[in-house]
Amino acid sequence: MPALLVVIAVTQAPFFITAYYSLFRWNLVSTSARRFVGIKNYVDAISDPVFLKAIGNTAFMTISIVIGAIAVGTLLALGLQRSFRGRAIARTLAITPFFVMPVAAALFWKAGLFDPTFGLLGWSTSALGMGRINWVSEYPRLSIIILTAWQWSSFALLILLAGMQSFPVEVTEAASIDGAGRWITFRRLMLPHLRPFFELTALLASMYVLENFAAIVTLTSGGPAYATTNLSYYVYLEAFSAFDLGQASAYGVITLAIAIALVMPMLKVVAGIFKSGGRA
């Protein structure tokens, strides 16, 4: 009971406070006193074009990042599943990006890769005759997607590699004896086996990428013209730039509702994986 009370106090109390604030018109830089407005903040949120744009940006970047991370993670898992000298070192290096602090990773990519003068990508495009491209300025959303997908590809690698290692060796050997090549074995046998692992990876990654903040604030600060502003960053702008705590709280509650909509299918997928023992 004491542990349960602590968990409730830490997780639920902030939510109820936020929901309470969302019912008030409360701007810290306004001379007007805080007043109760009911659901007006929610109505204003639905009619706010920037907030709707932030929802669209969040959906587009989340889907793109998750697809990119799973694609790269699958290729890495296929390569690291095979036996070769130095595989243990290669696996360790492959999962390293996931343990790098998001702000540190964003700063490294901004200065070491995306910078048109000193960055590796700028040098590469110049060597190919395309000129030195300023990735953050010319392709801000793509830059965030590439950076975040790179970090989460190692997370996808961990789950998918575990799924590949749980695939029965006898099935692979039987398929080889029957004349099935590697591609047929992977497409007809391995992919159905990996389906719950793909679903679990996609849902877990989506939950965390939905709250992507460090890459946006470090690379683009939500610009240009809110082109890379997602829900988390827009809530931050409304609370700590506009100082409108009531409206920011309403945005936060809506963002939480979207996150909960992702949590429910995630719990079903996890429960299904445990029931099936990790097999499709």
C-alpha positions in Angstrom: 0.0 0.0 0.0 2.7 2.6 0.8 4.4 1.8 -2.6 1.1 2.1 -4.4 0.4 5.5 -2.8 3.8 6.8 -3.8 3.2 5.6 -7.4 -0.2 7.3 -7.5 1.2 10.5 -6.0 4.1 10.6 -8.5 2.1 9.7 -11.7 -1.5 10.7 -11.1 -1.2 13.8 -9.0 0.5 15.8 -11.8 -2.1 14.7 -14.3 -5.0 15.8 -12.1 -3.3 19.1 -11.5 -2.7 19.6 -15.2 -6.3 18.7 -16.0 -7.4 21.2 -13.3 -5.3 24.0 -14.7 -6.7 23.3 -18.2 -10.1 24.5 -17.1 -8.8 28.0 -16.3 -7.6 31.0 -18.3 -4.3 31.6 -16.6 -1.5 33.6 -18.2 1.5 34.4 -16.0 2.3 37.6 -17.9 -1.3 38.9 -18.0 -2.6 41.4 -15.5 -6.0 39.5 -15.4 -6.6 37.1 -12.6 -7.0 33.4 -13.1 -10.6 32.6 -14.0 -12.6 29.4 -14.7 -13.4 28.9 -18.4 -14.5 25.3 -18.5 -13.6 23.5 -21.7 -12.9 26.7 -23.7 -9.2 25.9 -23.7 -10.0 22.6 -25.4 -12.2 24.3 -27.9 -9.5 26.8 -28.7 -7.0 23.9 -29.1 -9.2 22.3 -31.8 -9.4 25.6 -33.7 -5.7 26.4 -33.3 -4.0 25.9 -36.7 -0.6 25.7 -35.2 -1.7 23.0 -32.8 -3.3 21.0 -35.6 -0.1 21.4 -37.6 1.8 20.1 -34.6 -0.4 17.0 -34.5 0.3 16.5 -38.2 4.0 17.0 -37.7 4.0 14.5 -34.8 2.1 11.9 -36.8 4.3 12.3 -39.9 7.6 12.3 -38.0 6.6 9.5 -35.7 5.6 7.2 -38.5 8.7 8.0 -40.6 11.0 7.5 -37.7 9.5 4.2 -36.6 9.5 2.9 -40.2 13.1 4.0 -40.7 14.3 2.6 -37.4 12.6 -0.8 -38.0 14.1 -1.0 -41.6 17.6 -0.2 -40.4 17.2 -2.4 -37.3 16.1 -5.3 -39.4 19.0 -5.0 -41.8 21.4 -4.8 -38.8 19.8 -7.8 -37.1 20.1 -9.9 -40.3 23.7 -9.0 -40.5 24.5 -9.6 -36.9 22.5 -12.8 -36.8 25.2 -14.5 -38.9 28.3 -15.9 -37.4 31.6 -14.0 -38.1 34.7 -13.0 -36.3 34.2 -10.0 -34.0 30.4 -10.4 -33.9 30.3 -9.6 -30.2 32.1 -6.3 -30.7 29.9 -5.4 -33.7 26.8 -6.1 -31.7 28.0 -3.9 -28.9 28.8 -1.0 -31.3 25.4 -1.4 -33.0 23.4 -0.9 -29.9 25.6 2.0 -28.7 23.4 4.8 -30.3 20.5 3.9 -28.1 22.5 4.6 -24.9 23.7 8.0 -26.1 22.0 11.0 -24.4 19.5 12.5 -26.9 20.9 16.0 -26.5 24.5 14.8 -26.9 23.5 12.9 -30.0 21.7 15.9 -31.5 24.7 18.2 -30.8 27.1 15.7 -32.4 24.9 15.3 -35.5 24.4 19.1 -35.8 28.1 19.9 -35.6 29.8 16.8 -36.9 27.4 15.6 -39.7 24.8 18.2 -40.7 27.0 21.3 -40.6 27.6 22.4 -44.2 31.2 23.5 -43.6 32.6 21.0 -41.1 30.0 18.2 -41.3 30.6 14.8 -42.9 27.4 15.0 -44.9 28.3 18.5 -46.2 31.7 17.2 -47.3 30.1 14.2 -48.9 27.6 16.2 -51.0 30.3 18.6 -52.0 32.5 15.7 -53.2 29.6 14.4 -55.3 29.3 17.8 -57.0 26.0 18.7 -55.2 27.5 21.5 -53.2 27.5 21.9 -49.4 24.0 21.3 -48.3 22.8 22.9 -45.0 20.7 20.0 -43.9 19.2 21.6 -40.9 18.1 24.7 -42.8 17.1 23.1 -46.1 15.7 19.8 -44.8 14.8 20.4 -41.1 12.2 17.7 -40.8 14.3 15.1 -42.7 17.2 15.9 -40.4 15.2 15.2 -37.3 13.8 12.0 -38.8 17.3 10.7 -39.8 18.8 11.5 -36.4 16.0 10.0 -34.3 15.7 6.9 -36.6 19.4 6.4 -36.2 19.1 6.3 -32.4 16.0 4.1 -32.3 17.4 1.6 -34.9 19.5 0.1 -32.2 16.4 -0.4 -30.1 14.7 -2.2 -33.0 17.9 -4.2 -33.4 17.7 -5.5 -29.8 14.1 -6.7 -30.1 14.3 -8.1 -33.7 17.6 -9.8 -33.0 16.1 -11.6 -30.0 13.2 -12.6 -32.3 15.5 -14.0 -34.9 17.5 -16.0 -32.3 14.2 -17.5 -31.1 13.5 -18.9 -34.5 13.9 -22.7 -34.6 17.1 -23.8 -36.3 15.3 -27.0 -37.3 12.9 -25.1 -39.5 15.7 -23.3 -41.3 17.5 -26.6 -41.9 14.4 -28.3 -43.1 13.7 -25.4 -45.5 17.3 -25.6 -46.8 17.0 -29.4 -47.4 13.7 -28.7 -49.4 15.6 -26.3 -51.6 14.4 -23.0 -50.2 16.8 -20.1 -50.6 17.6 -17.5 -47.9 15.1 -15.0 -49.4 12.3 -17.5 -49.5 13.1 -18.7 -46.0 13.1 -15.2 -44.7 9.9 -14.1 -46.4 7.8 -17.2 -45.9 9.1 -18.4 -42.5 11.1 -15.7 -40.7 8.8 -12.7 -41.3 5.6 -14.4 -39.9 7.6 -15.4 -36.9 8.9 -11.8 -36.4 5.4 -10.2 -36.8 4.8 -9.8 -33.0 8.3 -8.4 -32.6 7.7 -5.9 -35.3 4.5 -4.9 -33.7 6.1 -4.6 -30.3 9.0 -2.5 -31.6 6.7 -0.2 -33.6 4.4 0.4 -30.6 7.1 0.9 -28.0 9.1 3.2 -30.3 6.0 5.2 -31.2 5.3 5.8 -27.5 8.7 7.3 -27.0 9.2 9.1 -30.3 5.8 10.7 -29.8 7.5 12.7 -27.0 10.6 13.6 -29.1 11.9 16.8 -27.7 15.7 17.0 -27.6 16.3 16.6 -31.3 13.8 19.3 -32.1 15.0 21.9 -29.6 18.6 21.3 -30.4 18.4 21.2 -34.2 15.6 23.4 -35.3 13.8 24.9 -32.3 10.5 23.9 -34.0 11.1 25.9 -37.1 11.0 27.1 -39.7 7.4 28.4 -39.4 6.5 25.5 -37.0 7.5 23.0 -39.7 9.2 20.7 -37.1 7.1 21.6 -34.1 5.5 18.5 -32.5 3.1 18.2 -29.7 5.7 18.0 -26.9 7.6 21.0 -28.2 4.4 23.0 -28.7 3.2 22.4 -25.2 6.7 23.6 -24.0 6.3 26.8 -26.2 2.9 27.5 -24.8 3.9 27.1 -21.2 7.4 28.6 -21.1 7.4 31.1 -24.0 3.8 32.3 -24.0 3.4 31.5 -20.3 -0.2 30.5 -20.9 -0.4 27.7 -18.3 -4.1 27.0 -18.9 -3.9 26.5 -22.6 -0.6 24.6 -22.3 -2.3 22.3 -19.8 -5.2 21.6 -22.3 -2.6 20.8 -25.0 -0.9 18.5 -22.5 -4.1 16.6 -21.7 -4.9 16.1 -25.4 -1.3 14.9 -26.0 -1.8 12.4 -23.1 -5.0 11.2 -24.6 -3.2 10.5 -27.9 -0.5 8.6 -26.0 -3.1 6.5 -24.2 -4.6 5.6 -27.5 -1.3 4.0 -28.4 -0.8 2.4 -25.0 -4.0 0.2 -25.3 -3.0 -1.7 -28.4 0.5 -2.0 -27.1 -0.7 -3.8 -24.0 -2.7 -6.2 -26.1 0.3 -6.9 -28.3 2.6 -7.5 -25.2 0.0 -9.8 -23.7 -0.3 -11.7 -26.9 3.5 -12.2 -27.1 3.6 -13.6 -23.6 0.7 -15.9 -24.3 2.2 -17.3 -27.5 5.7 -17.5 -26.0 7.1 -15.1 -28.6 5.9 -17.1 -31.6 3.6 -15.9 -34.3 
